[in-house]
Structures are given as C-alpha cells and as structure tokens.
Amino acid sequence: MEDKLELLKKECLECQKCRLFKTRQNVVFGKGSVEAKVMFIGEGPGEQEDLQGEPFVGRAGKLLDKMLKAVDLNRESGKIYITNIVKCRPPKNRDPQTDEQQACINYLYRQIELINPEIIVFLGRISAKKLMKDDIKITKEHGILYRKNNMLMMAMLHPSALLRTPSLKPEAFEDFIKLRSLISGEKEYEVIQL
Ligand code: URA
C-alpha cells in the first residue's frame, strides 16, 4: 500500500487539473501512516502548508496537534493520516470552489481506498459537506457518528474556528475524547446511517 500511495503522491505533485496549480508553492498531498486508524480531512492548505508542503502546520495545525496529543493520537503515533479536500492552496485562503474540489476529489478517494481507515474525521464544514452530508450544520452536528458507504465518519469543528472562537474549545475537545474511546473500543456509540 505504501508504494501505491507514493505513486499516487507523485501523480498529485504534478497535477494541473485546476487553476490552483498556478499559484501554489507546493502541493500538500497529505501525511501520516498508511496503516492509520483515523483519517483527518481538512479543507485546503493555508500559507504555511503551501510553503512547507505538509498539512496543518500553521496556527490551526499547532492547535490540532495539542488536541491530538491530549488524546494520545499525535502524528507520530502511527494511528493517523491527515489530508485535505484540495491539495493546493486557494489564494488568500478563500474557500475552495466547487470545480476545484471536483478536480481534486479523486486523489482523496484513492487515499481513502488505500489507507482504508476505521474512521474518517472531517475538520470543518467544507470537507464534511463534500464527503459526508450535504446539508451539515457543523455547530449542531459535530461529534455525531455517521456511517456512509460502510465507513464510520464524524465531523469536528475546524481548529481555525476554535482560534477565532476559543469558547468552543471544550465542546470540540469532547469530540476528541469520543474519538479516543471509539478507537480504543472501550465504549460503543450510536451511529446514524446515511
Ligand atoms: N486548514 C486546513 O483546512 N487544512 C490545512 O492543511 C491547514 C489549515
């Protein structure tokens, strides 16, 4: 699987399927373990990610790291893989447009297929809307477990939203705790079939 993922990455690094290739410094393919139990999917690279070629390495990423560490899921744990809906930075961090998401989505489908995680966690509304639930209300529906295409899924508040509104951090952290007990198998949770 590692080889196949590397091949896919190579292909992605050369991608010119949408306008975002013109303004990127680096393609941010994704990073983590091929054996990951949890796959985190954000929206798209920001400035730091574009410069460094890795997902979630800016301010939002630092906050994500803190929360991951608190539930024993840090990047070195071998339990996670992190990527985004679009692999190139949208100028000025605007939302990725529908046609850009569509041009990029096959890379993500193939990453999901190769990694085959136990659960997909969507960071923020944009990725949850694209792959899980078109009418998602993230403020109400974060932390709820869904099953779709035989895959367990959950949306979480985007760490950038938590930087803007720190009072949301406690409820966001509850979702991380839920994620931990879910993957350790110590608790069973209700799952809504989509
Ligand atoms: N925000 C995202 O959605 N993804 C990143 O990689 C960084 C910030």
Boltz pocket constraint, residues with backbone or C-beta under 6 A from the ligand:
constraints:
  - pocket:
      binder: B
      contacts: [[A, 42], [A, 43], [A, 44], [A, 45], [A, 46], [A, 49], [A, 54], [A, 55], [A, 56], [A, 57], [A, 58], [A, 60], [A, 61], [A, 83], [A, 84], [A, 123]]
      max_distance: 6.0
